[in-house]
Amino acid sequence: MRVENNENETISLLYSNRIRIHYAFGEFLLDFGMETPENDEPEYGVRIVLTPFIMKTLRDHLSKVIEDYEKDFAIIKEPPAPKRGVKKAKK
């Protein structure tokens, strides 16, 4: 899916509720994925590779944005784990 951002640029949009982060010399690898009740394991479909400097810049920006978000809305808490394999009985 493509969307327009605040700078009037068209960019790709991906929803992700899972992330894996790996590193090797000179790079960080961020794998974004989606977990659904139908699948036992998340499916990862996008990898972003960052230099160490950009990774630290991202960390700093994320810390500031999360701080601002929590001031505006509420403290972000970890959601409860989804119940897997539990089905409601039919009446």
C-alpha positions in Angstrom: 0.0 0.0 0.0 1.2 3.5 -0.8 0.3 6.6 1.2 1.2 10.3 1.2 3.2 11.6 4.2 3.3 15.1 5.8 5.9 16.2 3.2 3.6 15.3 0.3 5.8 12.3 -0.6 4.3 9.0 -1.6 5.8 6.2 0.6 5.1 2.5 1.3 2.9 1.6 4.3 3.4 -1.6 6.2 1.6 -2.6 9.4 3.8 -4.5 11.8 3.2 -5.9 15.3 6.4 -7.9 15.5 10.1 -6.9 15.1 13.4 -8.9 15.2 16.7 -7.0 15.5 20.0 -8.5 14.6 23.5 -7.0 14.1 26.7 -7.7 12.4 29.9 -5.7 12.1 28.9 -2.3 10.6 25.1 -2.9 10.3 21.9 -3.5 12.2 19.1 -5.6 10.6 15.5 -4.8 11.5 13.0 -7.4 10.4 9.3 -6.3 10.6 6.5 -8.8 10.6 2.9 -9.6 11.4 1.5 -12.1 13.9 -2.1 -13.1 13.6 -4.2 -15.6 15.5 -4.3 -17.9 12.5 -0.5 -18.4 12.4 1.6 -20.0 15.2 4.6 -17.9 14.1 4.9 -14.3 12.9 5.5 -13.8 9.2 8.4 -11.4 8.5 8.3 -9.5 5.2 10.5 -6.4 5.4 14.1 -6.0 6.4 15.7 -2.6 6.9 19.4 -2.4 7.2 20.9 0.6 9.2 24.5 1.7 9.9 25.4 1.9 13.6 25.3 5.7 13.5 21.8 5.7 12.1 20.7 3.1 14.5 21.8 5.3 17.4 20.1 8.3 15.8 16.9 6.2 15.5 17.1 5.2 19.2 17.4 8.8 20.2 14.5 9.9 18.0 12.3 7.0 19.2 13.0 7.9 22.9 12.0 11.5 22.3 8.9 10.6 20.3 7.7 8.0 22.9 8.3 10.5 25.7 6.2 13.1 23.8 3.5 10.5 23.0 3.2 9.4 26.7 2.9 13.1 27.8 0.1 13.7 25.2 -1.8 10.4 25.7 -0.8 7.9 28.4 2.1 5.6 29.5 2.5 2.8 27.0 2.0 -0.6 28.7 2.6 -4.0 27.4 -0.7 -5.6 26.2 -1.7 -8.9 27.7 -0.6 -12.0 25.7 -3.1 -13.2 23.2 -4.9 -16.4 24.1 -4.0 -19.0 21.5 -5.8 -22.2 20.7 -8.8 -21.2 22.8 -12.1 -21.4 21.0 -15.5 -20.4 22.3 -17.9 -23.3 22.6 -20.9 -23.1 20.3 -24.3 -22.8 22.0 
